[in-house]
Amino acid sequence: MNKTLEHYMNDPSVAHLQMPLREVKAIRLMLHDEISEKTPLESTEHFSRKFEEMQEKYKFNFQTAASAQ
């Protein structure tokens, strides 16, 4: 089952917090659940894929120290 952010926002361990912290904590819980059953390599691939999706969506470009030289 894919849980939504709304589900995590209503989690008892998060629901009592004020909004900015509540949202951050809910996102952290969601990310933990996404990767908790993955190997380190699978986790790295997951976050690389998510990063590329965000990079494409928001049209930003990061340079590593090596590529900036």
Biotite code that builds the C-alpha atoms (Angstrom):
import biotite.structure as struc

atoms = struc.array([
    struc.Atom([0.000, 0.000, 0.000], chain_id="A", res_id=1, res_name="MET", atom_name="CA", element="C"),
    struc.Atom([1.339, 3.422, -0.959], chain_id="A", res_id=2, res_name="ASN", atom_name="CA", element="C"),
    struc.Atom([0.753, 5.784, 1.922], chain_id="A", res_id=3, res_name="LYS", atom_name="CA", element="C"),
    struc.Atom([0.213, 9.441, 1.124], chain_id="A", res_id=4, res_name="THR", atom_name="CA", element="C"),
    struc.Atom([1.774, 12.383, 2.896], chain_id="A", res_id=5, res_name="LEU", atom_name="CA", element="C"),
    struc.Atom([-1.648, 13.020, 4.440], chain_id="A", res_id=6, res_name="GLU", atom_name="CA", element="C"),
    struc.Atom([-1.449, 9.585, 6.093], chain_id="A", res_id=7, res_name="HIS", atom_name="CA", element="C"),
    struc.Atom([1.905, 10.457, 7.654], chain_id="A", res_id=8, res_name="TYR", atom_name="CA", element="C"),
    struc.Atom([0.677, 13.914, 8.713], chain_id="A", res_id=9, res_name="MET", atom_name="CA", element="C"),
    struc.Atom([-2.039, 12.178, 10.767], chain_id="A", res_id=10, res_name="ASN", atom_name="CA", element="C"),
    struc.Atom([0.340, 9.663, 12.339], chain_id="A", res_id=11, res_name="ASP", atom_name="CA", element="C"),
    struc.Atom([0.102, 9.875, 16.167], chain_id="A", res_id=12, res_name="PRO", atom_name="CA", element="C"),
    struc.Atom([3.844, 10.458, 16.486], chain_id="A", res_id=13, res_name="SER", atom_name="CA", element="C"),
    struc.Atom([3.553, 13.541, 14.249], chain_id="A", res_id=14, res_name="VAL", atom_name="CA", element="C"),
    struc.Atom([0.006, 14.881, 14.707], chain_id="A", res_id=15, res_name="ALA", atom_name="CA", element="C"),
    struc.Atom([0.777, 16.814, 17.899], chain_id="A", res_id=16, res_name="HIS", atom_name="CA", element="C"),
    struc.Atom([3.595, 18.884, 16.338], chain_id="A", res_id=17, res_name="LEU", atom_name="CA", element="C"),
    struc.Atom([3.194, 22.386, 14.926], chain_id="A", res_id=18, res_name="GLN", atom_name="CA", element="C"),
    struc.Atom([2.836, 22.581, 11.167], chain_id="A", res_id=19, res_name="MET", atom_name="CA", element="C"),
    struc.Atom([6.375, 23.220, 9.794], chain_id="A", res_id=20, res_name="PRO", atom_name="CA", element="C"),
    struc.Atom([7.956, 20.566, 12.003], chain_id="A", res_id=21, res_name="LEU", atom_name="CA", element="C"),
    struc.Atom([5.002, 18.223, 11.510], chain_id="A", res_id=22, res_name="ARG", atom_name="CA", element="C"),
    struc.Atom([5.424, 18.315, 7.745], chain_id="A", res_id=23, res_name="GLU", atom_name="CA", element="C"),
    struc.Atom([9.184, 17.733, 7.908], chain_id="A", res_id=24, res_name="VAL", atom_name="CA", element="C"),
    struc.Atom([8.765, 14.816, 10.323], chain_id="A", res_id=25, res_name="LYS", atom_name="CA", element="C"),
    struc.Atom([6.007, 13.292, 8.141], chain_id="A", res_id=26, res_name="ALA", atom_name="CA", element="C"),
    struc.Atom([8.237, 13.502, 5.057], chain_id="A", res_id=27, res_name="ILE", atom_name="CA", element="C"),
    struc.Atom([11.093, 11.854, 6.962], chain_id="A", res_id=28, res_name="ARG", atom_name="CA", element="C"),
    struc.Atom([8.798, 9.007, 8.018], chain_id="A", res_id=29, res_name="LEU", atom_name="CA", element="C"),
    struc.Atom([7.597, 8.601, 4.447], chain_id="A", res_id=30, res_name="MET", atom_name="CA", element="C"),
    struc.Atom([11.174, 8.448, 3.112], chain_id="A", res_id=31, res_name="LEU", atom_name="CA", element="C"),
    struc.Atom([12.156, 5.960, 5.805], chain_id="A", res_id=32, res_name="HIS", atom_name="CA", element="C"),
    struc.Atom([9.298, 3.657, 4.826], chain_id="A", res_id=33, res_name="ASP", atom_name="CA", element="C"),
    struc.Atom([10.220, 3.966, 1.144], chain_id="A", res_id=34, res_name="GLU", atom_name="CA", element="C"),
    struc.Atom([13.786, 2.781, 1.675], chain_id="A", res_id=35, res_name="ILE", atom_name="CA", element="C"),
    struc.Atom([13.679, 0.651, 4.836], chain_id="A", res_id=36, res_name="SER", atom_name="CA", element="C"),
    struc.Atom([13.465, -2.643, 2.941], chain_id="A", res_id=37, res_name="GLU", atom_name="CA", element="C"),
    struc.Atom([16.061, -1.723, 0.305], chain_id="A", res_id=38, res_name="LYS", atom_name="CA", element="C"),
    struc.Atom([19.739, -2.507, 0.154], chain_id="A", res_id=39, res_name="THR", atom_name="CA", element="C"),
    struc.Atom([22.189, 0.419, 0.272], chain_id="A", res_id=40, res_name="PRO", atom_name="CA", element="C"),
    struc.Atom([22.639, 0.185, -3.506], chain_id="A", res_id=41, res_name="LEU", atom_name="CA", element="C"),
    struc.Atom([18.870, 0.186, -4.084], chain_id="A", res_id=42, res_name="GLU", atom_name="CA", element="C"),
    struc.Atom([18.517, 3.188, -1.765], chain_id="A", res_id=43, res_name="SER", atom_name="CA", element="C"),
    struc.Atom([21.188, 5.090, -3.669], chain_id="A", res_id=44, res_name="THR", atom_name="CA", element="C"),
    struc.Atom([19.524, 4.275, -6.989], chain_id="A", res_id=45, res_name="GLU", atom_name="CA", element="C"),
    struc.Atom([16.140, 5.319, -5.565], chain_id="A", res_id=46, res_name="HIS", atom_name="CA", element="C"),
    struc.Atom([17.405, 8.733, -4.449], chain_id="A", res_id=47, res_name="PHE", atom_name="CA", element="C"),
    struc.Atom([19.360, 9.263, -7.665], chain_id="A", res_id=48, res_name="SER", atom_name="CA", element="C"),
    struc.Atom([16.192, 8.602, -9.656], chain_id="A", res_id=49, res_name="ARG", atom_name="CA", element="C"),
    struc.Atom([14.160, 10.940, -7.420], chain_id="A", res_id=50, res_name="LYS", atom_name="CA", element="C"),
    struc.Atom([16.839, 13.624, -7.759], chain_id="A", res_id=51, res_name="PHE", atom_name="CA", element="C"),
    struc.Atom([16.793, 13.344, -11.553], chain_id="A", res_id=52, res_name="GLU", atom_name="CA", element="C"),
    struc.Atom([12.985, 13.642, -11.550], chain_id="A", res_id=53, res_name="GLU", atom_name="CA", element="C"),
    struc.Atom([13.174, 16.797, -9.440], chain_id="A", res_id=54, res_name="MET", atom_name="CA", element="C"),
    struc.Atom([15.984, 18.200, -11.548], chain_id="A", res_id=55, res_name="GLN", atom_name="CA", element="C"),
    struc.Atom([13.888, 17.737, -14.688], chain_id="A", res_id=56, res_name="GLU", atom_name="CA", element="C"),
    struc.Atom([10.712, 19.071, -13.097], chain_id="A", res_id=57, res_name="LYS", atom_name="CA", element="C"),
    struc.Atom([12.252, 22.221, -11.603], chain_id="A", res_id=58, res_name="TYR", atom_name="CA", element="C"),
    struc.Atom([14.928, 22.748, -14.281], chain_id="A", res_id=59, res_name="LYS", atom_name="CA", element="C"),
    struc.Atom([17.877, 23.211, -11.936], chain_id="A", res_id=60, res_name="PHE", atom_name="CA", element="C"),
    struc.Atom([21.456, 22.267, -12.639], chain_id="A", res_id=61, res_name="ASN", atom_name="CA", element="C"),
    struc.Atom([24.091, 21.324, -10.076], chain_id="A", res_id=62, res_name="PHE", atom_name="CA", element="C"),
    struc.Atom([27.768, 21.037, -10.769], chain_id="A", res_id=63, res_name="GLN", atom_name="CA", element="C"),
    struc.Atom([30.121, 18.885, -8.764], chain_id="A", res_id=64, res_name="THR", atom_name="CA", element="C"),
    struc.Atom([33.460, 20.301, -7.684], chain_id="A", res_id=65, res_name="ALA", atom_name="CA", element="C"),
    struc.Atom([35.201, 18.127, -10.284], chain_id="A", res_id=66, res_name="ALA", atom_name="CA", element="C"),
    struc.Atom([32.984, 19.308, -13.170], chain_id="A", res_id=67, res_name="SER", atom_name="CA", element="C"),
    struc.Atom([33.373, 22.989, -12.191], chain_id="A", res_id=68, res_name="ALA", atom_name="CA", element="C"),
    struc.Atom([37.141, 22.969, -12.806], chain_id="A", res_id=69, res_name="GLN", atom_name="CA", element="C"),
])
